[in-house]
Amino acid sequence: QAIQAINGCTNMSAEEFTNIIFQKIDVNNDGELTLEEFISGVEKDEDLMELITKSFDLSNVLKVIQNG
């Protein structure tokens, strides 16, 4: 949530974000993601890769730190 808020990406709650990830890449529907499922799922889904990349983009954090 903090990363999303800092980056101005607040159009989705953390719960909604998590649900989207599980719907897309929990291939065996056990409600758990192994590291392998996560990596494989993200690599296969271009939209999800973009969403995660933007969520973990810390460039705005650096700008805030630099500007005080």
Biopython code that builds the backbone (N, CA, C, O; Angstrom):
import numpy as np
from Bio.PDB.StructureBuilder import StructureBuilder

atoms = [
    (1, "GLN", "N", (0.823, -1.192, 0.000)),
    (1, "GLN", "CA", (0.000, 0.000, 0.000)),
    (1, "GLN", "C", (0.866, 1.255, 0.000)),
    (1, "GLN", "O", (0.561, 2.230, -0.685)),
    (2, "ALA", "N", (1.941, 1.221, 0.769)),
    (2, "ALA", "CA", (2.819, 2.391, 0.857)),
    (2, "ALA", "C", (3.465, 2.681, -0.487)),
    (2, "ALA", "O", (3.518, 3.834, -0.916)),
    (3, "ILE", "N", (3.954, 1.651, -1.150)),
    (3, "ILE", "CA", (4.588, 1.843, -2.452)),
    (3, "ILE", "C", (3.578, 2.397, -3.450)),
    (3, "ILE", "O", (3.897, 3.300, -4.223)),
    (4, "GLN", "N", (2.356, 1.855, -3.435)),
    (4, "GLN", "CA", (1.323, 2.354, -4.342)),
    (4, "GLN", "C", (1.002, 3.810, -4.053)),
    (4, "GLN", "O", (0.828, 4.601, -4.981)),
    (5, "ALA", "N", (0.922, 4.175, -2.785)),
    (5, "ALA", "CA", (0.600, 5.563, -2.420)),
    (5, "ALA", "C", (1.710, 6.511, -2.838)),
    (5, "ALA", "O", (1.439, 7.593, -3.359)),
    (6, "ILE", "N", (2.950, 6.118, -2.615)),
    (6, "ILE", "CA", (4.080, 6.971, -2.980)),
    (6, "ILE", "C", (4.138, 7.185, -4.489)),
    (6, "ILE", "O", (4.466, 8.274, -4.958)),
    (7, "ASN", "N", (3.819, 6.150, -5.235)),
    (7, "ASN", "CA", (3.876, 6.244, -6.685)),
    (7, "ASN", "C", (2.597, 6.801, -7.306)),
    (7, "ASN", "O", (2.492, 6.901, -8.529)),
    (8, "GLY", "N", (1.637, 7.159, -6.480)),
    (8, "GLY", "CA", (0.394, 7.714, -7.008)),
    (8, "GLY", "C", (-0.506, 6.671, -7.637)),
    (8, "GLY", "O", (-1.422, 7.018, -8.382)),
    (9, "CYS", "N", (-0.272, 5.436, -7.361)),
    (9, "CYS", "CA", (-1.075, 4.347, -7.915)),
    (9, "CYS", "C", (-2.034, 3.866, -6.837)),
    (9, "CYS", "O", (-1.815, 2.819, -6.228)),
    (10, "THR", "N", (-3.092, 4.624, -6.601)),
    (10, "THR", "CA", (-4.023, 4.296, -5.525)),
    (10, "THR", "C", (-5.397, 3.915, -6.053)),
    (10, "THR", "O", (-6.375, 3.926, -5.306)),
    (11, "ASN", "N", (-5.477, 3.580, -7.328)),
    (11, "ASN", "CA", (-6.771, 3.238, -7.915)),
    (11, "ASN", "C", (-7.197, 1.811, -7.584)),
    (11, "ASN", "O", (-8.262, 1.370, -8.015)),
    (12, "MET", "N", (-6.377, 1.083, -6.824)),
    (12, "MET", "CA", (-6.662, -0.302, -6.520)),
    (12, "MET", "C", (-6.192, -0.589, -5.094)),
    (12, "MET", "O", (-5.089, -0.204, -4.708)),
    (13, "SER", "N", (-7.032, -1.265, -4.323)),
    (13, "SER", "CA", (-6.624, -1.608, -2.962)),
    (13, "SER", "C", (-5.611, -2.745, -3.007)),
    (13, "SER", "O", (-5.488, -3.445, -4.012)),
    (14, "ALA", "N", (-4.894, -2.914, -1.912)),
    (14, "ALA", "CA", (-3.924, -4.008, -1.820)),
    (14, "ALA", "C", (-4.630, -5.356, -1.976)),
    (14, "ALA", "O", (-4.087, -6.282, -2.579)),
    (15, "GLU", "N", (-5.830, -5.459, -1.434)),
    (15, "GLU", "CA", (-6.601, -6.707, -1.551)),
    (15, "GLU", "C", (-6.995, -6.978, -3.002)),
    (15, "GLU", "O", (-6.892, -8.110, -3.474)),
    (16, "GLU", "N", (-7.444, -5.940, -3.709)),
    (16, "GLU", "CA", (-7.789, -6.108, -5.127)),
    (16, "GLU", "C", (-6.566, -6.517, -5.940)),
    (16, "GLU", "O", (-6.653, -7.387, -6.807)),
    (17, "PHE", "N", (-5.443, -5.898, -5.661)),
    (17, "PHE", "CA", (-4.192, -6.215, -6.340)),
    (17, "PHE", "C", (-3.832, -7.687, -6.121)),
    (17, "PHE", "O", (-3.495, -8.401, -7.066)),
    (18, "THR", "N", (-3.908, -8.125, -4.876)),
    (18, "THR", "CA", (-3.597, -9.518, -4.533)),
    (18, "THR", "C", (-4.561, -10.478, -5.216)),
    (18, "THR", "O", (-4.138, -11.508, -5.742)),
    (19, "ASN", "N", (-5.844, -10.157, -5.215)),
    (19, "ASN", "CA", (-6.842, -11.024, -5.858)),
    (19, "ASN", "C", (-6.574, -11.181, -7.347)),
    (19, "ASN", "O", (-6.714, -12.276, -7.892)),
    (20, "ILE", "N", (-6.190, -10.093, -8.008)),
    (20, "ILE", "CA", (-5.880, -10.158, -9.439)),
    (20, "ILE", "C", (-4.704, -11.101, -9.681)),
    (20, "ILE", "O", (-4.734, -11.927, -10.593)),
    (21, "ILE", "N", (-3.679, -10.968, -8.861)),
    (21, "ILE", "CA", (-2.508, -11.829, -9.022)),
    (21, "ILE", "C", (-2.893, -13.292, -8.848)),
    (21, "ILE", "O", (-2.499, -14.138, -9.651)),
    (22, "PHE", "N", (-3.654, -13.593, -7.813)),
    (22, "PHE", "CA", (-4.041, -14.989, -7.582)),
    (22, "PHE", "C", (-4.926, -15.518, -8.704)),
    (22, "PHE", "O", (-4.751, -16.660, -9.130)),
    (23, "GLN", "N", (-5.871, -14.719, -9.193)),
    (23, "GLN", "CA", (-6.743, -15.160, -10.286)),
    (23, "GLN", "C", (-5.943, -15.485, -11.532)),
    (23, "GLN", "O", (-6.268, -16.423, -12.260)),
    (24, "LYS", "N", (-4.903, -14.715, -11.775)),
    (24, "LYS", "CA", (-4.128, -14.898, -12.998)),
    (24, "LYS", "C", (-3.103, -16.019, -12.906)),
    (24, "LYS", "O", (-2.866, -16.710, -13.897)),
    (25, "ILE", "N", (-2.489, -16.218, -11.743)),
    (25, "ILE", "CA", (-1.336, -17.121, -11.741)),
    (25, "ILE", "C", (-1.374, -18.261, -10.724)),
    (25, "ILE", "O", (-0.428, -19.047, -10.671)),
    (26, "ASP", "N", (-2.421, -18.383, -9.921)),
    (26, "ASP", "CA", (-2.536, -19.542, -9.023)),
    (26, "ASP", "C", (-3.109, -20.697, -9.835)),
    (26, "ASP", "O", (-4.298, -21.003, -9.749)),
    (27, "VAL", "N", (-2.252, -21.331, -10.619)),
    (27, "VAL", "CA", (-2.703, -22.295, -11.621)),
    (27, "VAL", "C", (-3.382, -23.523, -11.034)),
    (27, "VAL", "O", (-4.257, -24.101, -11.679)),
    (28, "ASN", "N", (-3.006, -23.934, -9.832)),
    (28, "ASN", "CA", (-3.656, -25.109, -9.249)),
    (28, "ASN", "C", (-4.772, -24.736, -8.268)),
    (28, "ASN", "O", (-5.331, -25.610, -7.605)),
    (29, "ASN", "N", (-5.093, -23.455, -8.174)),
    (29, "ASN", "CA", (-6.196, -22.939, -7.348)),
    (29, "ASN", "C", (-6.173, -23.429, -5.909)),
    (29, "ASN", "O", (-7.221, -23.731, -5.336)),
    (30, "ASP", "N", (-4.983, -23.508, -5.322)),
    (30, "ASP", "CA", (-4.900, -23.944, -3.932)),
    (30, "ASP", "C", (-4.851, -22.766, -2.959)),
    (30, "ASP", "O", (-4.737, -22.966, -1.750)),
    (31, "GLY", "N", (-4.937, -21.551, -3.476)),
    (31, "GLY", "CA", (-4.923, -20.368, -2.626)),
    (31, "GLY", "C", (-3.541, -19.980, -2.139)),
    (31, "GLY", "O", (-3.396, -19.109, -1.282)),
    (32, "GLU", "N", (-2.528, -20.628, -2.689)),
    (32, "GLU", "CA", (-1.149, -20.319, -2.329)),
    (32, "GLU", "C", (-0.334, -20.178, -3.600)),
    (32, "GLU", "O", (-0.605, -20.838, -4.602)),
    (33, "LEU", "N", (0.668, -19.311, -3.549)),
    (33, "LEU", "CA", (1.565, -19.152, -4.693)),
    (33, "LEU", "C", (2.960, -19.590, -4.300)),
    (33, "LEU", "O", (3.547, -19.082, -3.345)),
    (34, "THR", "N", (3.475, -20.541, -5.053)),
    (34, "THR", "CA", (4.879, -20.875, -4.874)),
    (34, "THR", "C", (5.682, -19.836, -5.634)),
    (34, "THR", "O", (5.141, -19.119, -6.475)),
    (35, "LEU", "N", (6.954, -19.754, -5.344)),
    (35, "LEU", "CA", (7.819, -18.832, -6.068)),
    (35, "LEU", "C", (7.798, -19.173, -7.551)),
    (35, "LEU", "O", (7.787, -18.281, -8.399)),
    (36, "GLU", "N", (7.794, -20.457, -7.860)),
    (36, "GLU", "CA", (7.790, -20.895, -9.255)),
    (36, "GLU", "C", (6.507, -20.464, -9.967)),
    (36, "GLU", "O", (6.559, -19.988, -11.101)),
    (37, "GLU", "N", (5.348, -20.628, -9.304)),
    (37, "GLU", "CA", (4.074, -20.192, -9.891)),
    (37, "GLU", "C", (4.095, -18.687, -10.149)),
    (37, "GLU", "O", (3.666, -18.223, -11.206)),
    (38, "PHE", "N", (4.597, -17.933, -9.175)),
    (38, "PHE", "CA", (4.619, -16.486, -9.299)),
    (38, "PHE", "C", (5.486, -16.051, -10.471)),
    (38, "PHE", "O", (5.050, -15.272, -11.319)),
    (39, "ILE", "N", (6.709, -16.554, -10.518)),
    (39, "ILE", "CA", (7.633, -16.165, -11.587)),
    (39, "ILE", "C", (7.087, -16.568, -12.939)),
    (39, "ILE", "O", (7.075, -15.763, -13.870)),
    (40, "SER", "N", (6.637, -17.800, -13.059)),
    (40, "SER", "CA", (6.105, -18.292, -14.328)),
    (40, "SER", "C", (4.882, -17.490, -14.765)),
    (40, "SER", "O", (4.756, -17.116, -15.931)),
    (41, "GLY", "N", (3.988, -17.231, -13.821)),
    (41, "GLY", "CA", (2.769, -16.486, -14.134)),
    (41, "GLY", "C", (3.043, -15.069, -14.592)),
    (41, "GLY", "O", (2.435, -14.590, -15.549)),
    (42, "VAL", "N", (3.956, -14.399, -13.911)),
    (42, "VAL", "CA", (4.283, -13.020, -14.265)),
    (42, "VAL", "C", (4.990, -12.964, -15.623)),
    (42, "VAL", "O", (4.738, -12.065, -16.425)),
    (43, "GLU", "N", (5.867, -13.924, -15.867)),
    (43, "GLU", "CA", (6.579, -13.946, -17.152)),
    (43, "GLU", "C", (5.629, -14.178, -18.327)),
    (43, "GLU", "O", (5.889, -13.707, -19.434)),
    (44, "LYS", "N", (4.542, -14.893, -18.096)),
    (44, "LYS", "CA", (3.597, -15.221, -19.173)),
    (44, "LYS", "C", (2.535, -14.151, -19.394)),
    (44, "LYS", "O", (1.867, -14.157, -20.428)),
    (45, "ASP", "N", (2.365, -13.240, -18.454)),
    (45, "ASP", "CA", (1.290, -12.253, -18.528)),
    (45, "ASP", "C", (1.876, -10.848, -18.621)),
    (45, "ASP", "O", (2.333, -10.291, -17.623)),
    (46, "GLU", "N", (1.859, -10.284, -19.817)),
    (46, "GLU", "CA", (2.462, -8.973, -20.050)),
    (46, "GLU", "C", (1.811, -7.874, -19.213)),
    (46, "GLU", "O", (2.502, -7.002, -18.688)),
    (47, "ASP", "N", (0.486, -7.912, -19.087)),
    (47, "ASP", "CA", (-0.208, -6.891, -18.299)),
    (47, "ASP", "C", (0.170, -6.975, -16.823)),
    (47, "ASP", "O", (0.373, -5.955, -16.165)),
    (48, "LEU", "N", (0.260, -8.187, -16.319)),
    (48, "LEU", "CA", (0.632, -8.367, -14.923)),
    (48, "LEU", "C", (2.073, -7.931, -14.689)),
    (48, "LEU", "O", (2.379, -7.324, -13.663)),
    (49, "MET", "N", (2.949, -8.235, -15.626)),
    (49, "MET", "CA", (4.347, -7.809, -15.514)),
    (49, "MET", "C", (4.423, -6.283, -15.440)),
    (49, "MET", "O", (5.169, -5.735, -14.629)),
    (50, "GLU", "N", (3.659, -5.608, -16.277)),
    (50, "GLU", "CA", (3.649, -4.141, -16.270)),
    (50, "GLU", "C", (3.092, -3.609, -14.956)),
    (50, "GLU", "O", (3.633, -2.660, -14.390)),
    (51, "LEU", "N", (2.023, -4.211, -14.474)),
    (51, "LEU", "CA", (1.397, -3.785, -13.227)),
    (51, "LEU", "C", (2.360, -3.933, -12.051)),
    (51, "LEU", "O", (2.479, -3.033, -11.220)),
    (52, "ILE", "N", (3.037, -5.058, -11.988)),
    (52, "ILE", "CA", (3.982, -5.294, -10.890)),
    (52, "ILE", "C", (5.195, -4.381, -11.015)),
    (52, "ILE", "O", (5.687, -3.848, -10.020)),
    (53, "THR", "N", (5.671, -4.205, -12.236)),
    (53, "THR", "CA", (6.818, -3.321, -12.446)),
    (53, "THR", "C", (6.498, -1.906, -11.981)),
    (53, "THR", "O", (7.318, -1.271, -11.319)),
    (54, "LYS", "N", (5.312, -1.409, -12.323)),
    (54, "LYS", "CA", (4.920, -0.066, -11.891)),
    (54, "LYS", "C", (4.745, 0.005, -10.384)),
    (54, "LYS", "O", (5.079, 1.017, -9.768)),
    (55, "SER", "N", (4.227, -1.056, -9.787)),
    (55, "SER", "CA", (3.994, -1.059, -8.342)),
    (55, "SER", "C", (5.291, -1.015, -7.558)),
    (55, "SER", "O", (5.333, -0.479, -6.450)),
    (56, "PHE", "N", (6.348, -1.576, -8.126)),
    (56, "PHE", "CA", (7.620, -1.606, -7.423)),
    (56, "PHE", "C", (8.618, -0.595, -7.959)),
    (56, "PHE", "O", (9.805, -0.665, -7.639)),
    (57, "ASP", "N", (8.151, 0.338, -8.767)),
    (57, "ASP", "CA", (8.999, 1.403, -9.276)),
    (57, "ASP", "C", (9.207, 2.421, -8.154)),
    (57, "ASP", "O", (8.262, 3.085, -7.730)),
    (58, "LEU", "N", (10.417, 2.536, -7.689)),
    (58, "LEU", "CA", (10.706, 3.419, -6.567)),
    (58, "LEU", "C", (11.318, 4.750, -6.994)),
    (58, "LEU", "O", (11.858, 5.478, -6.161)),
    (59, "SER", "N", (11.238, 5.074, -8.285)),
    (59, "SER", "CA", (11.825, 6.321, -8.756)),
    (59, "SER", "C", (11.177, 7.540, -8.102)),
    (59, "SER", "O", (11.854, 8.530, -7.828)),
    (60, "ASN", "N", (9.871, 7.471, -7.853)),
    (60, "ASN", "CA", (9.209, 8.596, -7.192)),
    (60, "ASN", "C", (9.679, 8.743, -5.751)),
    (60, "ASN", "O", (9.753, 9.857, -5.232)),
    (61, "VAL", "N", (9.995, 7.632, -5.105)),
    (61, "VAL", "CA", (10.515, 7.693, -3.738)),
    (61, "VAL", "C", (11.843, 8.443, -3.733)),
    (61, "VAL", "O", (12.090, 9.284, -2.868)),
    (62, "LEU", "N", (12.683, 8.133, -4.696)),
    (62, "LEU", "CA", (13.976, 8.822, -4.782)),
    (62, "LEU", "C", (13.792, 10.318, -5.012)),
    (62, "LEU", "O", (14.528, 11.125, -4.445)),
    (63, "LYS", "N", (12.818, 10.696, -5.835)),
    (63, "LYS", "CA", (12.554, 12.118, -6.086)),
    (63, "LYS", "C", (12.119, 12.817, -4.790)),
    (63, "LYS", "O", (12.560, 13.930, -4.503)),
    (64, "VAL", "N", (11.254, 12.159, -4.013)),
    (64, "VAL", "CA", (10.789, 12.737, -2.752)),
    (64, "VAL", "C", (11.962, 12.910, -1.799)),
    (64, "VAL", "O", (12.076, 13.940, -1.134)),
    (65, "ILE", "N", (12.823, 11.922, -1.729)),
    (65, "ILE", "CA", (13.990, 11.990, -0.838)),
    (65, "ILE", "C", (14.929, 13.122, -1.275)),
    (65, "ILE", "O", (15.416, 13.895, -0.449)),
    (66, "GLN", "N", (15.170, 13.204, -2.584)),
    (66, "GLN", "CA", (16.078, 14.216, -3.101)),
    (66, "GLN", "C", (15.546, 15.624, -2.879)),
    (66, "GLN", "O", (16.316, 16.543, -2.601)),
    (67, "ASN", "N", (14.235, 15.798, -3.001)),
    (67, "ASN", "CA", (13.626, 17.124, -2.861)),
    (67, "ASN", "C", (13.261, 17.466, -1.428)),
    (67, "ASN", "O", (12.745, 18.550, -1.158)),
    (68, "GLY", "N", (13.523, 16.555, -0.516)),
    (68, "GLY", "CA", (13.242, 16.806, 0.897)),
    (68, "GLY", "C", (11.801, 16.625, 1.184)),
    (68, "GLY", "O", (11.372, 16.795, 2.326)),
]
sb = StructureBuilder()
sb.init_structure("model")
sb.init_model(0)
sb.init_chain("A")
sb.init_seg("    ")
for serial, (resi, resn, name, xyz) in enumerate(atoms, 1):
    if name == "N":
        sb.init_residue(resn, " ", resi, " ")
    sb.init_atom(name, np.array(xyz, "f"), 0.0, 1.0, " ", f" {name:<3s}", serial, name[0])
structure = sb.get_structure()
